[in-house]
Amino acid sequence: MDTPPSGTFEDLLQIVEGLDTPAGYKAELIRGKIVASPWSKLRYKKVMKSLRLQLVPHAPERHDVDVAPFLFTFPGSERGYGPDLHVADESSFDAEGRHADGAALSLAAELTADSTKDVDRIDEMETYGRVVPVYLLLDMGIGEINVLSEPSPKGYRSRTDVPFGRPVRIPVPFDFELDTSGFLLPEAEAGTPWPRRPTPHPPTRVRQFAGGPFFCRPRLRVSGQSGQSGQSGLSGGLAYAGSPEADACLL
C-alpha cells in the first residue's frame, strides 16, 4: 500500500480531530480533502437499529457492531470515513486518539441519499473494496440494498442487489440471511411506491462489479490545504463543493 508524503495525511487527521463542524455534519477525509457531509436522517434510525441487531449475533469473534461516529482511516488512499454502521475488531479502539485503523473493519454500512451518493457509491466503494470484507450500501431513495464482498486490489469482485422487503445473504465472515422487511420506511409500508431508477433492472441480481455511473452532488468541504506541520492551513472554512472555493466534484 502506497504511503502519502510525510506528514500530509497526519496533518489532515489532526485538523479533522479539532474541527468544529456544523451541527448534523461529520468530517471525513476524501482524496486528500476534508469533506463535511450530513449524518443520516433521524427517520433512518429504525433501519440502522434493525441492521445492527441482526448483525450482532453473526459478527466475527471480538468484533463490535455499532453506529457510533468513529473515523476509520486508510492512509495509503488518504481516506478517512465515518460509516453509518461499522463492525470492527474491538482491539482497534484501545489506541489513543479519535480515529481507528480501517483494516480493523469486517463490515461497513452506509444509508445513502442523493447528497452523499457520489462518495458512497464511488469513492468509498473503491477504498473499502480493497480492504473491508463486506460493504453494505442501503439506497434509501429507491429502497434497495447492495451487498459487496470479496475485496481485491482492484475492488470488490462480487455484488448482490436486492429490493427492501426481500431477504439477502450476507457473505462470510457473517454468513447469514438478512431480513430487510424492517428497512421499509412508513410511506413505503403505507403503499406509496419507491422512486424508481430511470432504467429498470431485475429486482434481484448478482454480478461481478465493474464500476458504475459517476455522480456529482453538492457537498460541504473544507477549502485550503494541510500546510506546514502544526498549522491547520484552513483558508476558507466550510464551502459547498461547486463553489469558487471548492471543486465541483470529488472524482
C-alpha positions as CSV (number, residue, x, y, z in Angstrom):
1,M,0.0,0.0,0.0
2,D,1.4,3.4,-1.0
3,T,2.2,5.9,1.7
4,P,1.4,9.6,1.3
5,P,4.1,12.3,1.6
6,S,5.4,12.5,5.1
7,G,3.2,14.5,7.5
8,T,0.4,15.3,4.9
9,F,-2.2,12.8,5.9
10,E,-1.4,13.0,9.6
11,D,-1.8,16.8,9.4
12,L,-5.2,16.4,7.9
13,L,-6.2,14.0,10.6
14,Q,-5.2,16.5,13.3
15,I,-7.3,19.1,11.5
16,V,-10.3,16.8,11.4
17,E,-10.0,15.9,15.0
18,G,-10.0,19.5,16.1
19,L,-12.6,20.7,13.5
20,D,-15.8,22.2,14.8
21,T,-18.2,21.0,12.1
22,P,-21.8,22.4,11.7
23,A,-24.5,20.6,13.7
24,G,-25.6,17.5,12.0
25,Y,-22.4,17.1,9.9
26,K,-19.4,14.8,10.1
27,A,-15.9,15.5,8.8
28,E,-14.3,12.9,6.6
29,L,-11.1,12.7,4.5
30,I,-11.7,12.1,0.8
31,R,-8.9,12.2,-1.8
32,G,-6.7,14.4,0.4
33,K,-9.6,16.9,1.2
34,I,-11.6,17.4,4.3
35,V,-15.3,17.0,3.5
36,A,-18.2,17.7,5.8
37,S,-21.2,15.5,5.0
38,P,-24.5,15.2,6.8
39,W,-25.2,12.4,9.3
40,S,-28.1,10.0,8.5
41,K,-31.6,11.4,8.9
42,L,-33.5,10.6,12.1
43,R,-36.0,8.6,10.2
44,Y,-33.3,6.1,9.2
45,K,-32.7,5.2,12.9
46,K,-35.2,2.3,12.6
47,V,-33.3,0.9,9.7
48,M,-29.9,1.1,11.4
49,K,-31.3,-0.5,14.5
50,S,-32.7,-3.4,12.6
51,L,-29.4,-3.9,10.7
52,R,-27.4,-3.7,13.9
53,L,-29.5,-6.2,15.8
54,Q,-29.3,-8.7,13.0
55,L,-25.5,-8.4,12.6
56,V,-24.6,-8.7,16.3
57,P,-25.1,-12.5,16.6
58,H,-23.2,-13.2,13.4
59,A,-20.2,-10.8,13.8
60,P,-16.7,-12.3,14.0
61,E,-15.4,-13.0,17.5
62,R,-14.3,-9.9,19.4
63,H,-15.8,-7.6,16.7
64,D,-18.1,-4.8,17.8
65,V,-21.2,-3.7,15.9
66,D,-22.0,-0.1,16.5
67,V,-23.4,3.2,14.9
68,A,-21.0,5.4,17.0
69,P,-19.4,8.2,14.9
70,F,-15.8,6.9,14.7
71,L,-13.4,7.8,11.9
72,F,-11.7,4.8,10.2
73,T,-8.6,5.7,8.3
74,F,-7.0,4.4,5.1
75,P,-3.6,6.2,5.0
76,G,-2.5,4.6,1.7
77,S,-5.5,6.1,0.0
78,E,-5.5,9.3,2.0
79,R,-9.1,8.5,3.2
80,G,-10.9,8.6,6.5
81,Y,-14.6,7.6,6.6
82,G,-17.2,7.6,9.4
83,P,-19.6,4.9,8.2
84,D,-23.2,5.0,9.4
85,L,-22.7,1.5,10.9
86,H,-19.5,-0.4,11.4
87,V,-18.3,-3.9,12.6
88,A,-14.7,-3.7,13.7
89,D,-12.2,-5.5,15.9
90,E,-12.6,-4.3,19.5
91,S,-8.8,-4.0,19.9
92,S,-8.8,-1.1,17.3
93,F,-10.5,1.0,20.0
94,D,-7.7,0.6,22.6
95,A,-5.5,3.2,21.0
96,E,-5.3,6.8,21.9
97,G,-6.8,9.4,19.6
98,R,-10.2,9.7,17.7
99,H,-9.6,7.6,14.7
100,A,-9.2,3.8,14.1
101,D,-7.4,1.7,11.5
102,G,-9.7,0.9,8.6
103,A,-8.1,-2.5,8.3
104,A,-9.9,-3.4,11.6
105,L,-13.3,-3.3,9.8
106,S,-15.0,-6.5,8.9
107,L,-18.1,-4.6,7.6
108,A,-19.1,-1.1,6.8
109,A,-22.6,0.1,6.0
110,E,-23.9,3.4,4.6
111,L,-27.5,4.6,4.3
112,T,-27.2,6.7,1.2
113,A,-29.2,9.7,-0.1
114,D,-28.8,11.9,-3.1
115,S,-26.5,14.4,-1.3
116,T,-23.9,11.6,-0.4
117,K,-24.4,9.1,-3.3
118,D,-21.3,10.2,-5.2
119,V,-19.0,9.4,-2.3
120,D,-20.9,6.3,-1.1
121,R,-21.1,4.6,-4.5
122,I,-17.8,5.7,-6.0
123,D,-15.1,6.7,-3.5
124,E,-16.0,4.6,-0.5
125,M,-16.8,1.6,-2.7
126,E,-13.3,1.7,-4.2
127,T,-11.5,2.2,-0.9
128,Y,-13.5,-0.3,1.1
129,G,-13.3,-2.7,-1.9
130,R,-9.5,-3.2,-1.3
131,V,-9.7,-3.8,2.4
132,V,-13.1,-4.4,4.0
133,P,-14.6,-7.9,3.6
134,V,-18.3,-6.7,3.3
135,Y,-19.8,-3.3,2.4
136,L,-23.5,-2.7,2.6
137,L,-25.0,0.2,0.7
138,L,-28.6,0.9,1.5
139,D,-30.1,3.2,-1.1
140,M,-33.0,4.9,0.7
141,G,-34.1,6.7,-2.4
142,I,-35.1,3.5,-4.3
143,G,-35.4,1.1,-1.5
144,E,-32.6,-1.3,-2.3
145,I,-29.6,-2.9,-0.6
146,N,-26.3,-3.5,-2.4
147,V,-24.1,-6.2,-0.8
148,L,-20.5,-6.0,-1.9
149,S,-17.9,-8.6,-0.9
150,E,-14.7,-10.4,-1.9
151,P,-12.3,-7.4,-1.7
152,S,-9.2,-7.4,-4.0
153,P,-6.5,-4.9,-5.1
154,K,-9.0,-3.8,-7.9
155,G,-12.0,-3.6,-5.7
156,Y,-15.0,-5.8,-4.8
157,R,-15.4,-8.9,-7.0
158,S,-19.0,-9.7,-6.1
159,R,-22.1,-7.6,-5.7
160,T,-25.8,-8.5,-5.0
161,D,-28.6,-6.0,-5.2
162,V,-32.0,-6.7,-3.6
163,P,-35.0,-4.5,-3.1
164,F,-36.1,-3.8,0.5
165,G,-38.6,-6.4,1.7
166,R,-36.7,-9.4,0.4
167,P,-34.0,-11.4,2.2
168,V,-30.4,-11.2,1.1
169,R,-27.4,-13.3,2.0
170,I,-24.6,-11.5,3.9
171,P,-21.4,-13.4,3.0
172,V,-18.5,-14.5,5.2
173,P,-17.3,-13.7,7.8
174,F,-21.0,-13.2,8.7
175,D,-22.7,-15.8,6.6
176,F,-26.4,-15.3,7.3
177,E,-29.6,-14.2,5.6
178,L,-30.5,-10.6,6.4
179,D,-34.2,-9.7,6.7
180,T,-34.8,-6.4,5.0
181,S,-38.5,-6.1,5.7
182,G,-37.7,-3.7,8.6
183,F,-35.9,-1.4,6.2
184,L,-39.2,-0.2,4.6
185,L,-40.0,3.4,5.7
186,P,-43.5,4.4,6.7
187,E,-44.5,5.8,3.3
188,A,-43.5,2.5,1.6
189,E,-45.3,0.4,4.2
190,A,-48.4,2.5,3.5
191,G,-48.3,1.6,-0.1
192,T,-46.5,4.6,-1.6
193,P,-44.1,3.3,-4.3
194,W,-40.4,3.9,-4.0
195,P,-38.9,6.2,-6.6
196,R,-37.5,4.1,-9.4
197,R,-34.3,4.2,-11.4
198,P,-34.5,5.8,-14.9
199,T,-33.5,2.4,-16.3
200,P,-35.4,-0.5,-14.8
201,H,-33.5,-3.6,-13.7
202,P,-34.5,-7.0,-12.3
203,P,-35.5,-6.9,-8.6
204,T,-32.6,-9.2,-7.6
205,R,-29.3,-9.6,-9.3
206,V,-25.8,-10.9,-8.6
207,R,-22.9,-9.8,-10.8
208,Q,-19.3,-9.1,-10.9
209,F,-18.8,-5.4,-10.0
210,A,-17.3,-3.5,-12.9
211,G,-17.9,0.2,-11.9
212,G,-20.9,2.3,-12.4
213,P,-22.2,5.8,-13.1
214,F,-20.4,8.8,-11.7
215,F,-22.4,11.3,-9.6
216,C,-21.5,14.9,-8.8
217,R,-23.6,16.3,-5.9
218,P,-23.4,19.4,-3.7
219,R,-21.3,18.6,-0.6
220,L,-19.6,20.6,2.1
221,R,-15.9,20.6,2.2
222,V,-13.1,22.4,4.0
223,S,-11.2,24.6,1.5
224,G,-7.5,25.0,1.8
225,Q,-4.7,22.6,2.2
226,S,-2.8,20.9,5.0
227,G,0.1,23.4,5.1
228,Q,3.0,23.0,7.4
229,S,3.0,20.7,10.4
230,G,1.3,22.3,13.4
231,Q,-0.8,24.7,11.2
232,S,-4.3,24.0,10.1
233,G,-3.8,25.6,6.7
234,L,-7.6,26.3,6.6
235,S,-8.1,29.4,4.4
236,G,-11.7,29.5,3.7
237,G,-13.6,27.4,6.3
238,L,-16.5,25.3,5.0
239,A,-17.7,25.8,1.5
240,Y,-20.1,24.0,-0.8
241,A,-18.5,21.8,-3.5
242,G,-19.1,23.5,-6.8
243,S,-18.5,27.0,-5.3
244,P,-15.4,29.1,-6.3
245,E,-13.7,27.9,-3.1
246,A,-14.2,24.2,-3.8
247,D,-14.1,21.6,-6.6
248,A,-17.3,20.8,-8.4
249,C,-16.8,17.1,-8.0
250,L,-14.6,14.7,-6.0
251,L,-13.9,12.5,-9.0
